[in-house]
Amino acid sequence: LNQLDQLRVLSFKGNSVSGRIPDISGLVNLKNLYLNFNNFTGQFPDSVSHLHRLKVLVLDHNRLSGKIPLSLLSLKRLYTVYLQDNEFTGTIPPFNQSSLRSFNVSNNKLSGQIPVTPALVRFNTSSFSGNIDLCGEQIDNPCRNVDFGPTMSPVYNTMPPKPKSSKRSRLIKIIVGTVGGFLLLLICLIVLFYICKRRGKEEKSIAVRNKGVGDQQMSYSLDDLLKASAETLGRGTMGSTYKAVMESGFIVTVKRLKDARYPRLEEFSRHMDLLGRLRHPNLVPLRAYFQANEERLLVFDYFPNGSLYSLIHGSGKPLHWTSCLKIAEDLATGLLYIHQNPGLTHGNLKSSNVLLGADFESCLTDYGLTSFRDPNTVEEPSATSQFYRAPECRDIRKPSTQQADVYSFGVLLLELLTGKTPFKDLVQEYGSDIPRWVRSVREEETESGDEPASGNEASEEKLQALLNIAMACVSLAPDSRPPMRDVLKMIRD
């Protein structure tokens, strides 16, 4: 097993395997490790710290013991860390990987203060519960400033005993102080209730929608967002996007949805709940939302590496076929995950709605935002979006479908392979969109018998295979397009 240096995913989930975890340091290309729901014992495997490409580490529900090693901090690509329901002791290492999205160490024997790092402050009580000796702001259990060691003597042992005559007066003071404090607290609560009631009519506060295990909790409030410096990142079909830098230095992306007749607040909240529960390495997670009257703000993680559009068209040079293949696999994986949720679609897939993560992995954003808008009030799609839309959905009054997403994926893949933008170059140069242009080019090549020029036949074959997949996705008949599960399989094959 340790010699499989090209292995990407290793899973022994739920097999009742016992004993120590063997050496796996030879799996240098491993990205996902699933050893959960077994009976593994012993200390945390040191070999895991050598897997520098590792993104998903899932060791929960075993009997592992000892300390969580500091060497995990060297794994800069970690996306998911699940170590709950083991017997780990000691303190939690100060995880601070910018890629970290899911984290859980609950139900262990950990102690000490939870590190206050930008990565860990996102997670709430559920990620740390069941460790009675933990303290920190994430679990509303402040740590004591002074910790007396075993050699320290209690202060009261060095104090002289107080006279008995003072006990009665002391008791009276305690009673008076207690009653007075209670009355003061009651008055404060009444005043606070009326203030909150009044403010509640004027605005809604930030609502975080991700309540599962390993849940993230925002470490900022609406006031923090309103005070943050904002930089416009772009304007699109759904609204404007801003980079918000808070006074603490924490950075998020805020999308302000365009004015439109959205559904009732309850319906909007339910839809945001659904989107907020989506967690995948190839999706930009929705962290929070704000709604008041006609205002809608969505809060996402900030991705400093820009968009796929910038990557494709920024340098003016076509991407290498290996990059095309990796990007295509990322996009197909993320889109398939969305489609596995019944009735859910992306609805607005285009290269500017694909952001690049810390390791330049492709992550879909702006997914699921078209399904809840009133079609009678939606503006005409921009020229940018129109060419990505399937023919049967060019009429904006028709809802998006998963088959339409497949078409958009095909257009995006063709854009990736040809370096042509489907909304500018082809309109000006060819008077058509990319799929029709590629069809005409292929027909001309077939008629003339010309072979595409290439210095590497293997590379050309792989490029041609991706092109064939893209052409299948942009079939005019919706029923002729393959589902994303088949698309992903073809890409991986």
Helices and strands as residue ranges (DSSP letters): E 9-11, E 18-20, E 32-34, E 39-43, G 46-50, E 56-58, E 63-67, G 70-74, E 80-82, E 87-90, E 102-104, E 109-113, G 120-122, G 125-127, E 133-135, G 137-139, G 155-158, H 166-202, H 222-227, E 229-235, E 239-245, E 251-257, H 265-276, E 286-292, E 295-301, H 308-314, H 321-339, G 351-353, E 354-356, E 362-364, H 383-386, G 391-393, H 402-418, H 425-429, H 434-448, H 457-473, G 478-480, H 484-492
